[in-house]
Amino acid sequence: MSMFFPDTVGVHHHEEYTMGKRTLLIGSTGGFGGAMLRPLLAAGHEVSVLLRPGRLPRAGVNVIYGDALQFDDLHRAAEGHDNLVCGLNFPYTSWAKNWPQAVTALGRVASEHGARVVFPTNVYGFGPRFSEPLAEDAPRQAPTTQGRLRNEIEDRLIDATASGARLLLIRAGDFFGPGARNTWFHHMTKNAHRGGALLSPAPDSNLLHEWAYLPDLAQVAVRLMNHEEATTESYHFAGHLVSTEDLFAMVEETLGQPRLPRRRIPWRTVRALAPFVPSFRMLRDTRYQWEHCIRLDDQKLRDRLGPLPHTPLNEAIAESLAMLGPMRQVA
């Protein structure tokens, strides 16, 4: 049985909301959702967050307790909001179960309320040709089960716009940032604070890979929300293009570690056990992203917004590591 009841924490109600700036943040405890709160408030949005019962509220926002996977909870939470920002994040092994349910409910709710869904997405749905930077109209020819599922998710949201929903899709590379734990960056660097090995998924550590620093991505999303009026629109955010080896070198410099050991993901073992271990099956589907340089063309975004926020990579890494654990300095 789902639960739904509102609570107000440190929020001052106004007689009128600013048109277009009444925003429900769904998944505010995740990486993207957590990064969105501060720029939304700074841009003058009246923000509510949907939390599961038992989660601790954050000051300065209206808190609504409920389950984002339950249509009735989501429908009542969305009432009176112009924007529904999706910050949900599920483990790979529950994608097939949770994502279709989540976006179906989200699309229906947005249609019935005439709201806009702000949805961050990734490169999984593209492939297998990556010789050129991918623009928004690049063919979606997903080579994996995960990629096809991501395309289905996006298509469900696009279909909802025919019934009154609005949609803003923002595509980026691998996320990283303060407090973002369910990410490749976290899994690659989580042992570094203790002097442990850095984990590399890339067979060629010099191959360039695209990373999206979440505070920068969130600022871009909010700017688009304040400027974009189209019913359905999508943008690419390029972020940082860097090799795994150069990324690791910056991690070592930040931590004061002269040289940390490297360990590679044993892809042969992953492939051999994939038929029997669901998590390995999903992990196997990501390997091609580390065998190709998959770049995003963000010219459309630059044309729309002008100069984009671009935190220097060494600063972004330092902020991300500081939030993931205590730094162990080595003299």
ZAROGU-497954 format. One record per residue: residue in one letter; x, y, z of N, C-alpha, C, CB in turn. Coordinates in steps of 0.2 Angstrom, whole numbers, plus 5000, padded with zeros to 4 digits. Glycine has a CB too. Layout:
<nodes>
AXYZXYZXYZXYZ;...
</nodes>
This chain:
<nodes>
M500449945000500050005000500450065000499550005006;S500350114995500750174995500550225000500750204988;M501050265002500950315007501050385003501350305013;F500550435005500650505002500450555008500250504996;F500850595010500650645014501250705014500550625022;P500950765014501450825013501750845019501150875009;D502250875019502550905025502950965023503050855029;T503051015026503351075024503951085029502951135024;V504551095026505151105030505551165028505651045030;G505551215032505851275031505651315024506651265030;V505051305022504851345016504351395017504551285011;H504351445014503951505015503451505009504251575015;H502851495010502351495004502151565002501651455006;H502051564995501951634992501251624990502451654987;E500851684989500151674986500151654979499851744987;E500751674975500751654968501451624967500651714964;Y501451574963502051544960502251584954501951464959;T502951584953503151604947502951564941503951614947;M502651584936502451544930503051504927502051584925;G502951444927503451394924503951374928503751434918;K503951394935504451384939504251344945504851444941;R503751304945503451264950503751194949502651264951;T504251174952504551114950504551054956505351124949;L504450994953504450934958505050894956503850894957;L505450884961506150854960506050774962506650884964;I506050734958505950664959506650624959505450624954;G506850594965507450564965508050614968507650534959;S507850654973508350714975508950684978507950764979;T508950624980509450594984509950564979509250544989;G509850554973510350534968510750584966509950504962;G511250564961511750604959511450664955512250574954;F511050654950510850714946510250754950510450684939;G509850714953509350744957509650794963508850694960;G510150764966510450804971510850864969510950764975;A511150864963511450914960510950974957511850894954;M510350954956509851004953509551044958509250964950;L509551024965509251064970509451134970509251034976;R510151144971510451214972510251264966511151204974;P510451244960510351284955509551304953510651264948;L509151254955508451264954508251324959508051204956;L508451314965508251364970508551434969508451344977;A509151434966509551494964509151534958510251484963;A508851494954508551524948507851544950508551474943;G507651534956506951564958506351514958506751614954;H506551444957506051394957505751384963506351334953;E505051364964504751344970504851264969503951364970;V505251234974505451164973505051124978506151164973;S504751064976504551014980504950954979503751004979;V505050914984505450844982504950794984506150844986;L504950734980504650674982505050624985504250644976;L504950614991505350564995504950504998505650605001;R505350444998505050395001504950405009505450325000;P504450375012504350385019504950365023503750345022;G505250395028505850385031506450415029505950305031;R506450445023506950485021506950555024506950495013;L507550575026507650645029507550705024508250645033;P507050745026506950805022507550855022506350845024;R507550895017508050945016507751015017508450945009;A508051055021507751125022507751165016508251165027;G507251205016507151255010506651235005507751275007;V506351175005505951145000505351115003506351084996;N504851104999504251075001504350995000503551094997;V504150965005504350885005503650855004504650865012;I503650805000503050764999503250694999502650774992;Y502950655004503150585004502750545000503150565012;G503050494996502750444992503250404988502250484987;D502950364984503350324980503350344972503150244981;A503850354969503850374962503650324958504550404960;L503650264960503450204955502750194956503850144957;Q502350224960501650224961501250284958501450214969;F500850264953500550314949500150364953500150284944;D499750344958499350384962499750434966498950344967;D500350404969500750454973501050504969501350414976;L501350484963501650534958501150584956501950494953;H500550564954500050604952499850664956499350564950;R499750644963499550694968500150734969499350654974;A500750714969501350754971501450804965501950704971;A501250784959501450824953500950884953501450784947;E500350884956499850934955500151004957499250914960;G499951044953500151114954500951134952500151134961;H501251084949501951094947501951094939502351034949;D502451134937502551144929503051094927502751214928;N503551084931504151034929504150974934504751074929;L504350924930504450854934505150834932503950804932;V505650854937506350834936506450764938506850884939;C506650724933506750654935507550634937506550604929;G507650624943508350614946508350534948508550654951;L507850494946507850424948508550394945507250394946;N508750344949509350304947509250234950509950334950;F509250184945509150114947509750074946508550084944;P509950024950510449974948510349944941510549924954;Y510849924938510849894931510349834932511549874929;T510349794937509949734937509249744938510249694943;S509049804940508349824940508049864935508149854947;W508449884930508249924925507649904921508849934919;A507649844919507049814915506449814919507249744913;K506449804926505849804930505649874932506049764936;N506149914934505849984936505850044931506350004941;W506250044926506250104922505650104918506850104917;P505350054915504750054911504150074915504549994908;Q504150054921503550074926503650144928503650024932;A504250164929504350234931504150284926505050244933;V504450274920504350324914503550324912504750314909;T503250264912502550254910502150304915502350184911;A502250294922501950334927502050414926502050314934;L502750424924502950494923502650524917503750494923;G502550484912502250514906501550524907502350464900;R501150474910500450484911500350544915500150424914;V500750554921500650614925500750674922501050604932;A501350684918501450744914500950754909502150734911;S500650704906500050724901499450744905499950654898;E499250724910498650744914498750814917498450694919;H499350824919499450894922499750944917499950884928;G499850924911500150974906500850994908499751034905;A501250954912501850974914502450944910501950934921;R503050974911503650964907504050914911504051024905;V504250854908504750814911505450834909504550734909;V505850834914506550854913506950784914506850914917;F507250754909507550694909508250684907507050644905;P508750674912509450664909509450594907509850674915;T509850584901509950514898510650514896509450504892;N510850454893511550434892511650414884511750384896;V512250384883512350364876512250294874513150384875;Y511950264879511850184878511450174872511450154884;G510950214870510550204864510850214857509950244865;F511450234857511750244851512250194849512150314851;G512350184843512850134841512650104834512950074846;P513150074831513850054833514350104830513949984832;R514150154826514650194823514750254827514350214816;F515350264829515550324833516150354831515750294840;S516250354824516850394821516750464822516950374814;E516150494822516050564822515650584829515650594816;P515750644831515350664837514650664835515550734839;L514250634840513550624839513050684841513350564844;A512750704836512250754836511550724839512150794830;E511150774840510450754843510050704838510050804844;D510250714831509850674826510250604824509650714820;A510750594828511150534826510650464827511750524831;P510750414822510350354823510450324829510450314817;R509850304832509850264838509850184836509250284843;Q510450154836510550084834510850054839510850084827;A510550044845510850014851511049944850510350014857;P511749934852512049864851511849814857512749874849;T511549844862511449804868510749804871511949824873;T510649754875509949754878509849824882509949694883;Q510349844886510249904890510149964885510949914894;G510449964880510350024875509650024872510850024869;R509449964870508749964868508249974873508649884865;L508349964879507949984884507950054885508149944891;R508550084885508550164886508150194880509250184886;N508150164874507850194869507050184870508050164862;E506850134872506150124874505950174879506050044877;I506350184884506150234890506050304887506750234895;E506550324882506450384879505850394875507050404875;D505750334871505150334867504450344870505150274862;R504450314876503850314880503750384882503850274886;L504250424884504150494886503950534880504850514889;I504250524874504150554868503350544866504550534863;D503150484867502450464865501950504870502350394866;A502150524876501750554881501650624879502050554888;T502050654875501950724872501350734868502550754869;A501150674865500550674860499950684864500550614856;S499950674871499350674875499450734880499350614879;G499850784879499850844883500550854887499350844887;A500950804888501550814891502050854887501850744893;R502550884891503150914887503750884890503150994889;L504250884886504850844887505450884885504850774883;L505950884890506650904889507150854891506750974893;L507450824885507950774886508650804886507850714880;I509050784891509750804891510250744891509850854897;R510650744886511050684885511750694887510950644878;A512050654891512750664893513150604893512850704899;G513850604894514250544895514150524902514950564893;D514650484905514650454911514650514917515250414913;F514150514921514050564926514650554932513350554930;F514850604935515250604941515150674945515950594940;G515250674951515150734955515050714962514550764953;P515050774966515050764974514450724976514950834977;G514550664979514050624982513750574977513450664984;A513950574971513650524966514050464966513750554959;R513650414969514050344971513850294966513850324978;N513350294963513150234958513350254951512450224958;T514050274951514350294944514950254943514450374944;W515150254937515850224935516350264939515950234927;F516350324939516950364943516950334950516750434943;H516450324953516450304960516750234960515750304963;H516550184956516750124956517550114954516350074952;M517750164950518450164948518950184953518550204941;T518650234957519150264962518950254969519050344961;K518450214971518250214978518750184983517650164978;N519250144980519750124985520450164985520050054982;A520450214981521050264981521150294987520950314975;H520650314991520750354997521150315002520050365000;R521150245002521550205006522150175003521050145008;G522350204997522950184994522850124990523450174999;G522150104989522050044985522050054978521350014987;A521950004974521950004967521450044963521949934964;L521650074958521150104953520850054948521450174950;L520250054947519950004943519750034936519249974946;S520050004931519950024924519549974920520650034921;P518950004917518549964913518849964906517849984913;A519350004904519550024897520149974895519750094897;P520049934890520549894888521149934886520349844882;D521049994883521550044881521550104885521550064873;S521950114890521850164895522050234892522350154901;N522250234886522350304882521750324878522950294878;L521250274878520650294874520250354877520250234872;L520050404874519650454877518950434878519650514872;H518750464884518050444886517750504889518050394892;E517050514888516750574890516350574896516250594884;W516550624900516250624907515850694908516850624912;A515350684912514850744913514850764921514150734911;Y515150814922515150844929514450864931515750894931;L514150834936513450844938513350914940513250794943;P513750954944513551024945513451064938514051054950;D513951054934513951084927513251064923514551074923;L513151004923512550974920511951004923512550904920;A511851004929511251034932511151104931511351024940;Q511751144931511651214929511351224922512351254929;V511651184917511351184910510651164910511751134906;A510451114914509751094914509251144916509651034918;V509451184921509051234924509051294919509351264931;R509551314916509551364911509051344905510251374908;L509151284903508651264898507951264900508851194896;M507751244906507151244909506851314909507151224916;N507251364910507051434910507051464903507551474914;H507251434898507251464891506851424886507951474889;E506851354887506551314882505851304883506951244882;E505451324878504751314878504451264873504451384876;A504851234869504651184865504351124868505151154860;T503851094865503451034868503950974869502951014863;T504350964864504850914865505550934862504650844861;E506050934866506750954864507250914867506851024865;S507750904864508350864866509050904865508350794864;Y509450894870510150924869510650884871510150994873;H511250884868511850854870512350894874512250824864;F512550864880513050904884513750864884512850914891;A514250894881514850864880515250844886515250894875;G515350894890515750884896516450884895515550824900;H516850834899517550824898517750764894517850824905;L518150774890518450714886519150704888518450734878;V519250644891519950624894520050554894519950654901;S520650534894520850464894520750434901521550444891;T520750374902520650344909521350354912520550264908;E521950344909522550354912522650424914523150334907;D522450474910522450544912522050564918522350594907;L521450534918520950534924521250514930520350504922;F521550454930521950424936522450464938522150354934;A522850494934523450534936523150594940523850564929;M522550624938522350684941522050654948521750714937;V521750594949521550574955522150564960521250504954;E522750534957523350524961523550594963523850494957;E523550644959523850714961523350744966523850754955;T522750734966522250764971522350734977521550754968;L522450664978522550624984523250634987522350554983;G523750654983524450664985524750594985524450684992;Q524450544980524750484980525250484974524150424979;P525850454975526350454969526150414964527050444972;R525950354965525750304960525350254963526350274957;L524650244961524250194964524250134959523550224965;P524150074962524150014957523450024953524149954961;R523549994947522949984943522749914942523150014935;R522049904942521749844941521249844935521449814947;R521249804931520749804925520149754927521149784919;I519549774924519049734925519149664921518349764922;P519049614924519249544920518649534915519349484925;W518649564909518149554905517949484902518249604899;R518549444902518449374900517949334905519049334899;T518149354911517749314917517049344917518049334923;V516949414916516249444915515849404910516349514914;R516149404904515849374898515649294900516249374892;A516149264903516049194904515449174909516649154906;L515349224914514849214919514249254918515149234926;A514249294912513649334911512949294910513749374905;P513049234907512349194907512049174913512449134902;F512549174918512249144925512249204930512749094927;V512549254929512549314934512249374931513249324937;P511649394933511349454930511749514930510649464934;S512049534936512449594936513049594931512749604943;F513349534930513849524925513549534918514249454926;R512949504917512649514910512549584909511949474910;M512349624914512249694912512949734912511849734918;L513449714916514049744915514349734908514549714921;R514249664906514549654899514249694894514349574897;D513649724894513349764889513649834889512649774891;T514049854894514349914894515049914891514449944901;R515349854890516049854888516249894881516249784887;Y515749894877515849934870515950004871515349914865;Q515750034877515750104878516550124880515350124883;W516850074882517550084884518050054878517750044890;E517750034873518150014867518150064861517949944865;H517650114862517550164857517650234860516950154853;C517850284857517750344859517150374857518350394856;I516650374862515950404860515950474862515450354864;R515850514857515850594859515150614857516450624855;L514950674861514350704859514450774856513950714866;D514150794851514150854848513650904852514050854841;D513950954855513450994859513351064856513751004866;Q513451074849513451134846512751164847513551124839;K512151124846511551144847511451174854511051084846;L511651144859511651174866511951244866511951124871;R512551244863512951314864512551364860513651304861;D512251344854511951394850511351424854511651364844;R511051374859510451394863510651434869510051334865;L511151424872511351454878511951494878511451394884;G512351484873513051524873513551484877512951594876;P514051524880514551484884514251444890515051534887;L514551384890514251334895514651324901514151264892;P514451314907514851304913515251244912514451284919;H515951254914516451194912516951204918516751204905;T516751174923517251164929517851134927516951134935;P518451164928519151124926519151054929519751164929;L519351004925519350934927519650924934519650894922;N520250954935520550934941520150964947521250974942;E519751014947519351044952518750994953519151114951;A518450974947517850934947518050864951517650914940;I518650834949518850774952518950784960519550754949;A519350844962519450854969518750854973519850914970;E518250894970517650894973517250824974517150944970;S517350794969517050724969517350674974517050694962;L518050674974518350634979518250654986519150634977;A518250724987518150744994517450724997518150824994;M516950714993516350694995516250614995515750714990;L516750574992516650504992517050474998516950484986;G517450515001517750485007518350525009518050415005;P518650515015519150555018519850535014519350535025;M520150595012520750585008521350565013520950655005;R521750515010522350495014522950525010522350415013;Q523250575013523850605010524450565011523850675013;V524850565006525450525007526050585006525550475002;A526450585011527050635010527550615005527450635017;
</nodes>
